[in-house]
Amino acid sequence: MIFRPFLFLLLSCLCFTITAQTYTRADSLRGALGPLRSCYDVTFYDLEVKIDAKKRRIAGSNAIDFLALQDIKRLQVDLFSNLQIAKILYKDQGLKFTREHHAVFIDFPETIKKGTKATITIYYGGTPIEAERPPWDGGFVWEKDERGTPWVGVACEGFGASSWWPLKDHLSDEPDSMRIAYIVPEGLTAVSNGNLRSKRKMAGNFNRWEWFVSYPINSYNVTFYIGDYVHFSEPYQNGESQFTLDYYVLYGHKEQAKEHFAQVTGMLNCFEHYFGPYPFPRDGYKLVEASYWGMEHQSAIAYGNEFKNNAWDFDYIIIHESGHEWFGNSLSVNDHAEMWIHESFTTYSEMLYMECQHNHEKAVQYLMSQRSSIRNKQAMLGPLEVNYDGWNGADIYYKGAWMLHGLRNVVNDDDLWFGTLKKFAAQHRLQQVTTPEVIAFFNKHLKRDLSYYFTQYLHHPHLPILQVKLKKRGKNATLSYRWQANVSGFIMPVDLQIGEETQRLLPTSEWQSISFKKISGELGFDMTKFLFEVEEVED
């Protein structure tokens, strides 16, 4: 997922009142893994959708292969209520179903026994919801390119994949693989996740494009791009890591894209260095020009940044969305409330890209440029089981990256830190992970209990405050200091600058003091390593 920094700067000028949100049954039906969802495990989706750009309508089917985890007489799938279900088949027999909000409850004529594999096929159609401000507001995007040719896409993170196709729309359950077919008007290309398997003519001047995803994929990553595309590719090799880089851009953009996308290889080299091999080599890596800014669609990243680099001489969309291939697509969360895991690690990957391409000093400068956008108005961890998507601001991006940067400096051992980071990505490859599991992993591998650190930054909106008292007597001085934090027993080092020298202190919640004689410079704190505030207090 992306965040536009300039939008945040506009919003930050407004006054926000953060109030408790009331959640409804519709929120729980979508966000909770209730008994009618937990009773089965999806193993395969076979999705086919006809997309009519003129009428702005869709019609299709999805066959859902699943394993019964207990005896089943009824289960829940999800499809937005504005889309109509024509029929649901099981063993060529029509099934009865009811609908409540965006949930669909399906009844079986017989009990599907625990351990049984079964398939249901849902036939549906209608007019999908159009996105007002993609990708931040989800839905379909109906556009035209510079030559007036239809250009269609979808972005639905948070909003829901069930806004355009029927499935078990919960992040905890990813299919082992997936076939995706799009029937689109002749003359247009339909690009999707995975590898292109076939293209064939259909009746009525339509073509059918079939793609296959050979890895687990989370629901909001399933996508398509329909337009007048030009394709080019190149091989990628980095040690034993080998796969194909594919690029799909609009007619007339090929030469510009070839030059601009040259940064992809170096970026992948850096990310493989820090996080291990690219997670989806069989499916390859694609950048696809999109009619919106960008999105981390697995193996088919949406690119809409008009071939522009930022002030740091890299393309934010390419670097950030590609970082999501490791954090968000390979390592995924079970609940939208834990999106800090996707966004914090991915935003931190931007800093590491700068360190890899330049040096640590340049990377810290990049991170410092984001610090003013941290808002500290909401906790980074949201409420579970309600499909939470109520963040105001970008703290799960920038504050989360600073939290990880600070943790690196708490550890103060780069070999240990980077070794742990790579293990984290590798050991959770193609898996879901929860916040407690993340904390437990870093506690174990960094060989210290850092629960208090994660709790402060994830569960509480406010930063820890370093309270200080400074008493001067001529050139002599005494500095007293302690942490004022939400978490009892909070401990974090800080670096005190004394003129041109630096001394590391370890404040706790109790007052400590340090005395200086004949100070030859100003006292101050290094704010480039840890995320905190300083408050001078009086006795």
C-alpha positions, 0 to 999 in steps of 0.5 A: 500500500502507498501513502502520498506524503504531500496529502499528509502534509495537507491533512496535518494542517487540520485539527482531528479529534480521535474518537472511539469508533462503533463497529457493526455486525457488518464489520464483524462479518467481514473482519472476524474469522467466525465459525462459518469461515474457520470451518474450511481452508481454501486450497485453490481459486479458479476465477474467470471474469468478463469485463465489459469496458463500454457497459462498465459491467462484469460477469463471471464465476469462481470455483472454490476448492476447499478442505473441510476442517470440521463437519460442514453443513453451512459456510460463509463466503463474501461478495458485495451486495451490489453484485448479484449471484445467479447460482451456486453449484456443488456437484452440479447441484444448485445450493440454497444461500442467503445474504446479509450485508456483504456475507453470503451463507451457503447451505449444503444438502448433506454434511461435508465430513471433516477432512473432505475436499470439495468444490463450490462454483459461484456465478455472479455479475453486475456493476462493481463499485467505482473507486473515487480516489484509487488506490486509497479508496478501493474499487474499479478504475475505468479510464482511457489512455492518451489515445482514448483507448479503455484502460481498466484496473482495480485496487481494493486493499482494505475495501475488499476483494469481495467488491468484485469477486466472490471468495473467503475474504479474510486475510488469514486464508490464502489459496495455495495457488490460483487460476485467473482468466479475464475476457476482455474486448479484442485489441486490449491486453489483460495482465494479472498476477503470475504467469500468462498461460494462454490467450484465445479468441472468444465470441463477440470480439473478445479475447480470454487471457489466462494467468496462473499464480503458483504461490499463495496470494492474499485476496487484495493482491489479486488484480488485473490491468486492461489496456493497450499494453506493450510488453518487454522483458529481461532476465534477472540473476543474482547468485542462485536467484533467477527469474524474469523481469516483465514490464507492461506499459502503455503504447508509446511509453516503451523507450521511456520505461526501459530507461527508467526501469533500469533501477529495478535490478539494483533494487532487487539486488539490495532487497535480496541482500537484506531479506533473502531471495525474491519470494516468487521466482516461478511467477517472476516480477512484473511492473505494470503501468496503472491508471492510479499511483501504485499498489503492491499486487503480488508479482504484478506491481501497479506502477503509475508514477509517470516515470519520475524519480524523487528528490533522492533520485529513486522512484518511490513507487518502484522501491516501496511497492517492490519491498512489499513483495517480501513484507505484505505479499510473502510475509502477510498478516491475518488481520487488517488491524496489523498492517503496521507489519506490512507498512513499517518493514516496507517503509524501512526497506526504503531506508535500507535501499538508500544505505545499500545504494549510497551509505548509512549517513545518506540513509539516515538523512532520508529517514530524517526527512520523513520524521516531520510526517509522524503524527502520534495521534493513534496507536499503530496496532488497530482493533482486531476482527472488524476489518479495521482501516481507520488510520488518520495519517501515515504512522504505520509507515513512517513511525513504524520505520523509525521504530525499527531504525531505533531497534537497530540502534538499541541492539547496536550490533549490525551483524546481529540486527541484519541477520535477524531481519533476514531470518525474519523474512526467510522463516515467515516466507509465504506465511501469515504472522501476528504482532505477538509472533513478530515480537516473540521472534525479535525477542528470541533472535536479538537475545533480549526482552524487547516487549516493552519497546514494541508495546510503547510504539505499537499500542500507544500513540504518544512517544516516550518523553525524556525528561531532563533537568540541567543545573549549571554552575559556571562551566560545570553542570549536572544533568538529571534524566528519566523516561516518562512513558506509557509502558512501565519499566520502559528503557531505551538508550540515548546518545548525549552530545557534549560538544563534538563528543558523544556519550551513551546514556541508559535512562529508566523510569527513575531519575539518574544524574551525570555531572560534567566539569569544564564543559567546552560545548553545548549539551544536546541529544542525538535525534537521528537514532531513536524516536522520542521527545525531550522535555525540560522540567524544573525541580 
